[in-house]
Amino acid sequence: MCGICGVWEYGASEGRIERALVERMRDVMTHRGPDDAGAHIFDEGRGGLGFRRLSIIDLSAAGHQPMRGCTDRVWLVFNGEIYNHASLRAGLEQRGHVYASHTDSETILHLYEERGLDFVNEIEGDYAIALWDAKREQLVLARDRLGVKPLYFYQRDGRFIFASEIKAILAHPAVTAEVDEESLYHYLTFVTTPGPQTLFRDIQKLPAGHMLVVGRDGSTRIRQYWDALPPAAALPPRNDEEHKAEVLRLLRESISKRMMSDVPFGVFLSGGVDSSANVALMAEQMSRPVQTFTVGFKDAEYLNELDSARRIANEFGTNHHEVIISEKEMQEFLPALVFHQDEPIADPVCIPLYYVSKLARDSGTIVVQVGEGADEIFSGYANYVTYLNIYEKFWRHAEKFPRSMRRAASALARPALEATGSKRGAIELIRRLGANEPLFWGGAVVYDETFKPRVLSPGMRKRWQGSSSLEAINRHLEHIAHERPESDFLTRMTYLELKLRLPELLLMRVDKITMATSVEARVPFLDHKLVEYAMALPRSLKVEGASGKHILKRSLEDILPHDLLYSRKRGFGAPIREWFRNDLGPWFDAHLMNSKMRRRDFLDYSFVARLLDEHRRGARDWGAHLWVLLNLSLWYERWIDGER
């Protein structure tokens, strides 16, 4: 994995890009590529490409970027890995292409020279790609199908800037860091910013599975080249055993592809089904021990899965490493967390993820496989099953009643629920039913539309009166409803997760935090062939009774212990409840209640104080809500009203 950036002054009459500017943008991402750096000025000085290299494939100088094609017509900067590059190379060489290296980067160049924009349909992997084509006078950007690698861009005043991280764009003197208020409104709900916006005004992220082409006249064309929709045609008839065998084959193949490396690699092992499957299937393909890495908490042992991880490590003979952290390590890392995230990703798992990534890097392991994606594509989260039960037992029947009747029932039920002290989630679902809104908005919703107005300042409430974060997800729900009207509720839930929570929260946290330690993370459960197969599977193969991931667990029965497969899912968490209640209270107050963001008309700080008080007294657990606000405040102090 690497860091890429670039500037194109497409409207300039003559050259103006200084190499020093490109290098300054590039070098704020040194952590993404400590092994090499490069820059190239193109279009007679109107443009520049920058690159930081983390050497993974072909460690020689032949892998240096920016990389040119067969001629000076095409130049490339590329972050990621192309797992089928060797097989593609064989065909390209047969057709007359001449290679100067053994890199996957060069295969991208040759494919583009041969096929133009269709090159992206041939490659398999995780990537953020930028190509300058002098003949066509166009700049081409592409982000991988599932969004494993991020790619941001900015366009104003005849200038186009792109980078792997927002901080590289902010290093350009023409870019001013300012809050995008609409994105802030949605961030409070989804704990991340839904694409294509970011929390920085005028800076966008290229959506997963999309390509962007900028022309000489500044015109931009964004097209989707891959989507997570279930296939239009049903899978060939198969029984459960055949489905089980195919899932295992695809997963085994995906893990094998992601072992492609010229540097040491390993696995982040939590001890759950997904990471244990990575270990088991990697171990069967290796003659030496798998390197495994686990993190635990000193001050929250109830979250630890150390015993389970040790059991798997012992069973498969891994070279196992552990790190134990406490709130002290959390506090020490928070300032760097804000720097590496660019915009807040209010998932406290980022803290332990950093320390287990650092453990891997300190041990000499540069590439790791992680378990993200399995719960999304195979329906492994408990709340998926809850939503599914609500929909099938109640919601789909209630939807058939006239909207006026549902609205009236909602108006009656809501105050009754509030009077009985029912959970906020129940109140929000009653509101959605009465408003004719979808039941499921995503697997990570914190400030819902019932609760969010209370934390907003009066001015913010007035400015966004009539708005809803439904706007950020409705286009995805409407798209699958139009393209696959026959799809069931569970499929539509999964599709929404693959459009928002997975690429913009879970995968973003993996990329930003592992790269903070110069480690590359690979995600075998998100091989697009496995995702396409999983999306085509019926509900009955994913959810059985009160548990999910049915077909995945069955496919692993001959690989992993039965009790591990069918034990209650615990999940990878962090003790934010304790962090806000223990000795860090004054520090949190300083950065939340006394934040510089308080000067802005965003939040109602009297309500925030109430949340803090109730949480510390143990009256309510507001840990997730407070973490969202703390991350936002720290981000504001670092990037908007602080030294950059």
FIPAVO-65679 format. One record per residue (C-alpha): residue in one letter; x, y negated, z. Coordinates in steps of 0.25 Angstrom, whole numbers, plus 2048, in hexadecimal, padded with zeros to 3 digits. Each point is the difference from the previous one (the first is absolute). Layout:
# residues N
AXYZ...
# end
This chain:
# residues 644
M800800800C8057F27FDG7FC7F1800I7FD7F97F3C7FC7F27FDG8007F67F4V7FC7F27FBW7FB7FC7F2E7FE7F27FCY7F88037F4G7FC7F27FDA80E7FA801S8067FA7F3E80E804804G80780880AR7FF7FC80FI80280D809E80C800808R80780D803A8017FC80FL7F17FE801V7FE80F7FCE80B805809R7F97F880CM7F38067FDR80680E7FED8097FF80DV7F47FE80AM7FD80E7FDT80E806802H7FA80A80AR7F98067F3G80D8037F9P80D7FF808D8088087F6D8007F67F4A7FB7F37FAG7FE7FB7F3A7FA7F47F8H7FE7FD7F1I7FC7F37FAF7F78017F4D7F87F97F5E80B7F67FEG8007FC80FR7F17FF802G7FF80D808G80880880AL7FF80E806G80680480DF80280E806R80480680DR80480F800L7FE80B809S80880B7F9I7F880D7FFI8018067F2D80E7FF7F9L8087F980BS80A7FB7F5A8017F27FBA7F88057F4G7F47FE808H8027F1801Q7F47F67FDP7FB7F87FAM80280B7F5R7FF7FD7F1G7FA80A7F6C8068047F3T8027F27FCD7FF7F2807R7F27FF7FCV7FA80780DW8057FF80EL7FB80780DV7FF7FF80FF7FA80B807N7FC80580EG7FD80E803E80180E7FAI7FC8077F3Y7FE80E804N7FF8067F2H80B7F87FAA80980C7FDS7F58077F7L7FD7F37FAR80F7FD7FDA80180E7F8G7F57FC7F7L8067F27FEE80D8057FDQ7FB8097F5R7F97F47FAG80D7F97FFH8017F880DV80E7FF805Y8027FF810A80C7F9807S7FC80580EH7F880B807T7F67F6806D7F1800800S8017F17FDE8068037F2T7F48097FDI7F67F5802L8087F77F6H80080A7F5L7F2804802Y7FC7F17FFE8097FE7F4E7F980C7F9R7F17FF805G7FE7F1804L7F67FE80CD7FC80F7FFF80D804807V7F97FF80DN7F780C7FDE80C8097FEI8077FD80DE7FD80780EG8047FA80CD8007F480AY8057F37FAA7FF7F17FEI8067FD7F2A8037F37F9L8047FF7F1W8057F47F8D7FD8027F1A8077F67F8K7FA8047F2R7F27FF805E8037F580AQ7F980680BL80280480FV7FA80D804L7FD80580EA7FB80D805R7FC80680DD7FF80F802R7F2807800L7FE80180FG8077F3805V80C807807K8097F47FCP7FB7F1801L8027F67F6Y7FC7F1802F7FF7F47F6Y7FE7F17FFQ7FC7F87F4R7FF7F1800D8057F47F8G8068087F4R80780980AF7FF80F803I80780680CF7FF80F805A80780880BS7FF80D808E7FE7F780CI7F97F3802K80C7FA807A8088007F3I7F57F87F9L8007F680CA80F7FE7FEH7FD7F97F3P7FF7F1803A7F47FE7F8V7F8809809T7F97FA80DA7FB80A80AE7F27FD804V7F4808805D7F68067F7E7F47FE809E7F780A7F8S80B80A802L8007FD80FY7F1802801H80280E7FAY80C804807L7F97FF80DT7F780B7FCF8098097F8V80D7FD808T8077FE7F3T7FD7F77F4P7F88077F5G8077FE7F3P8027F97F7Q8017F580AT80A7FE80BL8007F780CF8097F77F8R7F87F67F7D8038037F1I80880C803Q7FA80D7FBK80380F800L7FF8087F4P7F580B803A80480F800G7FF8067F2H8017F37F9M8097F97F6L8027F27FEV8057F97F3V8047F17FFG8027FA7F3R8087F47FBD7F37F7801G7FE80480ES7F58097FET7FE80C809R7FA80D7FDI7FD80A80BR7FB80D7FDQ7FE80D808Y80780C7FAW7FC80A80BD7F480180AA7FD80980BL7F28037FBP7FC80F800P8018067F3A7F57FE7F6A7FF80F7FDA7FF80B80BL80B809804P80080D7F9P7F880A808R80980580CN7FD80880DD8057FB80DE80C809800E8047FA7F2H7FE7F2805K80980380CA80B8057F7E8007F47F7V8007F680CL80C807805R8078017F3L7FE7F17FDL8057FD80ER80C8097FFE8047FA7F2S7FE7F2805I80980280CS80B8077F7K7FF7F47F6R8037F680CM80C808804M8077FA7F4S80C7F8807D80F7FF7FFV8007FB80FP7FB80880DF7F1801802G7F680580BV7F27FF805F7F97F780BL7FA80B809S7F57FC809G7FC80F802G7F27FE7F9V7FB8087F4D8067F67F5S80E7FE805S80180F804A7FC8047F2N80B7F77FBV80A807808A7FB80E7FDL8007FE7F1M80D7F9800A80780A808E7FC80C7F7Q8077F97F5M80D7FD807S80C808804R8047F680CP7F77FB80BV7F67F57FEQ8037F3807T7F47FC808F7FD7F3808T7F67FE80BV7FD7F4809G7F980080EF7FC7F680AK8067FF80ED7F47F8806A7F58077F9E80280F800Y7F28037FCL8037FB7F2N80C8097FFE80080D7F7L80F803803D7FD80E805S7F88037F3A80C7FA7F7R80A808808R7F880D7FEI8007FD7F1A80F7FC800N80380D807E7F78097F7F8077FB7F3G80E7FE806T8017F17FDN80B7F7805H7F67F8809H8027F2805E7F87F880AV7FF7F2805I7F87FB80CI7FB7F1800S7F97F780AE7FA7F3800K80E7FA802E8038057F1M7F37FB7FCQ8037F2805E80E8007FAF7FB8047F2L7F47F77FFP8077F47FAA8078097F5L7F38067FEV7FA7F37FCF80B7FE7F6H80080D7FAQ7F18017FED7FF7F27F9E7F1800803P7FA80680CI7FC80F800A7F980180DD80380F802P80880280DV80680D7FAC80A7F77F9I8087FF80DP80380F802L8018027F1Y80C7F6800Y80780780BV7FE80E7FAS8057FA7F2K80C7FA807L80380E807A8008067F2R8097F57FAD80A80180CS80180F7FEG8047FE7F1T7F28047FAI7FC7F67F5V7F48077FAV7F4805809Q7F38077FCV7F37FB808G7F2805801E7F87F47FCG7F48037F7A7FC80D804D7F57FB809E7FA7F77F6I80080A7F4F7FB80C809S7F77F980AG80880280CY7FC7F5809A7F680280BN7F87F37FCY7FF8057F2V7F880C805T7F87F6809Y7FC7F77F4L7FD80C7F8N7F680580AI7FA7F3802Y7FE7FF7F1E7FA80E7FEK7F880080CF7FA7F2801W8057F67F6R7FD8067F3H7F1802805A7FF7F2805E8057FA7F3K7F48057FAF7F77F7808P7FC7F27FAR80B7F6804S7F67F7807M7FD80C809R80F802803R8027F2803A7F57FF80AA80580D807S80E7FA800A7FB7F3806L7F880880BA80B80A803R80C7F7801P7FC7F880DA7FB80D806L80E8067FDE8077F4806A7F780080CT80480F803G80F7FD7FES8018097F4K80E8007F9R8027F47F6G80280A7F5A7F1805801I7FB7F2800E8087FD7F3L7FB80C7F9I7F27FC803R8037F27FAR8058077F4L7F48087FEG7F77F4801A8087F87F7N80080B7F5E810801801P80880D7FFL80280980DF80F8027FEW80A7F47FFG80D807802G80780880BA8067F4807V7F67F5803V8037F880CY7F87F3800D7F38047F9E7F67F67FBT7F880080DF80C7FE808K8097F77F8P7F97F3801R80280080FV80F7FF7FEL8007F67F5S8007F1804P7F37F87FDG8077F97F4M80480E7FAR7F2805803K7FA7F47F8R80A8017F5W7FD80F7FEQ7F2800803G7F980A7F7S80D8077FCS80280F804S80C8097FFL7F78097F8E8057F77F4A80E806801I7FB80F7FEN7F37FF7F9R8077FF7F2H80680E803L7F3806805E7F87FA7F4H80B8067F6I7FF80E805A7F17FF800H8007FC7F2E80B8097FBR7FC80C808P7F27FF804E7FF80F803S80B7FE80BD7FC80380EF8027F880CL80D807805T8067FD7F2R7FC7F2801M8067FE80ET80D8077FBY8017F77F3L7FE7F3809E80C805809L8098027F4K7FD7F27FBL8027F880DR80480780DL80A8097FAP8087F77F7E7FF7F3807L80180580FL80680E801L8098017F5M8047F1802R80480380EV80880C7FBD8087F87F6K8027F3808I80580880DT80880B7FAM8077F67F7A8037F780CT80A80B803S8048037F1V7F980D800E7F78057F5A7F3807803R7F98097F6V7F2804801P7FD80F7FBF7F2800803L7FE7F47F6D8058077F4H7F67FB7F6K7FD80E7FBL7FD80580EV7F77F3802E7F98037F3Y7FD80E804A7FC7FD80EM7F67F57FBA7F980B7F7L7FE80980CP7F2801806R7FD7FB80ES7FE80F805L80F8037FEK8047F3808V7F67FF80BE7FB80C808G7F87FE80CA8077F5809S80E8017F9G8067FC7F3K80C8047F8H7F980E7FFI8078047F2L80D7FA804K80180880DR7FB80D7F9S80B7FE7F6L80B7FF80BE7FB80C808D80B8097FCI80A7F4802L7FD7FA80DP7FB80580EH7F1802800D7FE7F980EL8087F47FAL7F77FF7F4Y7F3801807S8047F880DR7F97F2802K8077F57F8R8077F6808G8057F67F6F80D7F7801G7FD7F5809A8077F5809P7FC7FC80EI7FB7F27FER7F680180BE80B80180AW8097F67F9F7F67F5802R7FD80480FN80E802805D80C7F7802L7FF7F97F3G7F47F8803P8087F2800W8078037F3F7F38047F9D7F97F3806A80C7F87FBH7FE8057F1L7F1802800M7F97F6809N80B7F57FES8048037F2K8037F57F6M7F48057F8R7F77FA80BR8027F37F9R7F88057F4D7F1802800F7FF80F7FFL7FD80780DD7F87FD80CY80A80180BS7F680080BF7FB80D7FBV80E8067FEA8037FC80FR7F3808803L80580C7F8L80D800807D7FA7FE80EE7F680C7FEH80B8097FAR80A7FD80CR7F580380AG7FD80D7FAA7F27FC7FDR8018027F1D80B8057F7W8037F57F6G80E8057FDA7FE8017F1H7F97F37FFL80B7F9807W80A8067F8V7FA7FB7F3L8007F2806L80E801806N8068057F2L7F97F47FAS8057F680AL80F8057FEW7FF8007F1Y7FB7F2800E80B7FB80AR80B8077F7W7FB7FD7F2I7F77F4800D8047F780CG80E805803E80F8027FAR8018087F4
# end
